[in-house]
Amino acid sequence: MAHPQPRPNVLQIPTYVPGKPPTLRPGMTAYKLSSNENPYPPLPGVVEAATQAVAVMNRYPDMGSTALYDALADRLGVPRTDLALATGSVALIYQLVNAYCETGDEVVYAWRSFEAYPIAVTTAGATSVQVPVTADGRHDLPAMLAAITDRTRIVMVCTPNNPTGPAVTQSELDAFLAEVPPHVVAVVDEAYLEFVRMDDKVDGLATYRAHPNVVLFRTFSKAYGLAGFRVGYAVAQESIAAALRAVSLPFGISGVAQAAAIASLEAQDELLERVEALAVERARIYAALLEMGWDVPEPQGNFVWFALAERTGDFAVAADEAGIVVRPFAGEGARVSIGETEGNDRLLEVARAFLA
């Protein structure tokens, strides 16, 4: 019997694999280090602002997110027309591909990189062109340039790269963008930009101002600790930002999420303190792993990457038995978030034992 059939590409969409919760073990505190979540509670004033918004949940949220657009424009020093909000930066990926790609169009990105890229591309009926990262987990920008064809509509640079950790430099990005054709949208995905501690780091805002085809993707989920509320934003020239807004889900960002994001922007000093503390802790973990003999890429996000190939599953099991859950990518490696100090210490114990 005939029955409704989805578009053929829908059946080909890869499944997003979220970080699973830790296994609860009697007498042991478990730590979730699988989703790159911020281990700190909400910033000062955020719970109060969100609670006030909850009191009027019977009303629709401001569909135009007026106050949040104003707050972001003021903080970043950009026109409101150059901004586009969405339910997390992952939603912006979907919106961009839907706005700019037709069936058969190509999207170039590094691999392995953010898991949502191939899902969004396949959903739109476009074609992924995956360019392998280097042995140390970095974008191979010359190879990505070589992969651009007349069918390319979007090229994505995830910096720092999730899940491998390294970030591109401004010099590398400038040289890359100078060769990207002007009709190709160049994404600079900066979900972890607040954690970057390196020389010649990317200045996203200066880059967007210099290149009409550049769009920045940013999020409140990581540094700001609003992963549960789903708020992300893009910064781009007006024509690109308008296209992203045009395909956005009406009323997508709840009133509670809008209020929490605005309050988070107002707690900048506390935010910077927490991010710096996480960066210091990341440096401690990285140094300890190198001292043990691990060859891990230099991390610039709030996570570290273990290139374990076929031993990835064994590492994930060993971590789980120690009361921490990591994010395994079968046959490739494991990403481990920087979390609470005790959880991080257990990671080092697992890493030491595993290497032995």
PELIN-V349173 format. One line per field, one symbol per residue. phi: phi as a letter, one per 30 degrees, with the letter a starting at -180 (. if undefined). psi: psi as a letter, one per 40 degrees, with the letter a starting at -180 (. if undefined). A space follows every 10 residues. Layout:
phi: ???
psi: ???
This chain:
phi: .dbebdeedd dcddddcddd ddddbeibdc bcccbhdddd dedeiddddd dddddcddcd ddddhedded ddddddibde dcbbcadidd dddddddddc ccejdcbcad adbdddeddd ddedidcdcc cedddcicdc deddddddbd cdcbbcccbd dccdjdcdcd ddddddddcd eddcdcdcdc ecddcdbadh ddcddddddd bdccbccbbc dcddicedci bbbcbaeedd ddddddcdde hdcddddddd ddddddcddd eddddddddd dedddddddd ddjdccdddb ccabbcdchd cedddddddd ddibcccdce iblbcbddbd edddddeddd dddddd
psi: hiihhiiddd eehihhhihi iihhhhehhi hhfeefihei iiiheddddd ddddefeeii ihdefddddd dddddefiid eeihiigidd ddddddddde iiheiihhii hiahdedddd dddeeahhhh hhiidfeihg ddddddehae ehdihhhhhi hheddiiiid ddddddddeh idehhhhghf dfdeehgiif ihgdddddde hdehhhhiie dcdeffdeeg hiiihiiddd ddddddeihh fdhidddddd dddddefddd dddddddddd dddddddddd ddeigiihhe afiihhgebe eddddddddd deeihihihh edahhhihai dddddddddd ddddd.
